[in-house]
Amino acid sequence: MAEVVAGGLRGEWKTGPLRDEVRAILPFLEKLTLAPKEVGPVDVRKLREAGLSTEAIRDAIYICVAFNVIDRIADAFDFEVPAPHHVRSAAKFLLKMGYGG
């Protein structure tokens, strides 16, 4: 299931095989990222009408903000994204050894 969601997000997230709640929140998060001054109570009301709880909306906003900060820091320091095989190797290591190393 995670691969389907990740594939849907990497590809065409607007039409990918995503749950309704995820499909509802992604345009909101895009707007929050690209035009934060335009986000208002009407946007949140639409999310609640789509069935999202206040806690789910809050969690999504926190995650969005965290990724935006990380992205801006990475851009400022000109970080490079590792090649996919490096990411897979690191993931396997973390799964085997844990984060405590």
N, C-alpha and C positions, 0 to 999 in steps of 0.2 A: 504494500500500500504506500509506503514512504516513497518508493521509486516512482509510482504513478503521480503522487502529489508533486514531488520534485520535478519530474518531467513536465508536468502541466505548468508549473511555475516558470521553468526555464524556457519552455516553448511559448505557446500562446495562452497565457493565463486567463485571458478573457473568455476563451472557449474551451479550455482544457477540462479534464474529468475531475472537477473539484466539488466538494460539498457546498451546499447552498450558502452556509454561513461564511465559508472562506471566499466564495465568489462575491458575497456582499461586502466583505471588509476590504478586499484588495483595492478596489477603486478609491475607497476612503483613504487608505494608507498611501496610495499614489498621490492623491491630492494633498495629504498632509506633508508629504515629502517635497513635492514640486511647488505647491502654492499654499503654504501654511496659513497665510493671512486670510485666505478665502474659506477656511474651514470654520463652520459654526454649528449652532444648535440644530439646524435643519439636517445637517449631515449625520449627526448622532441619532436624531429621531428616526431617520431612514434605517439605520442599523438596528435600532430597537424594534422597528416594525418588521425587519427581516428575521427577528428572533434572537438577536444577540443580547446577552445580559450586559449590565454595566461592567461587571468584572471582566468579561471577555473583551469588551471594547477597551477597557483600561489596559489589560494585559497586552493587547495588540499594539496599542499606542506606545507602551513602554518598550516593547521589542523593536518597533519601528524607529523610535528615537535612538535607541542603543545602536542599531545598525547604521543609522544616518551619521551618528557621531563617529563611529568606527570608520565608516567610509570616508568621511571628510578628513579624519586624521591620516588615514592611509594615503589619500590623495595628496595631502600636504607634505608627507614624507616620501612620496613617490614609491610606495610599496609595490611590489610585484606579486601577482597572484601565482601561486605555485602550479606547476603542471599537474594535470589530473592524476598521473601515476604517483606523484609525491603525496598528494592529498589522500589517496587510497592507502598508501604505505603508512602514513601517519595515523589514519583512522584505525587500521589493523593493530598498530602498536598500542594505541590508546585503549582499544577494546581488550587487548590481551593484558596489558600492564596497568591500566587505569591511569587516572590523572595524577596520582601521587608519585608515580614513577619509581 
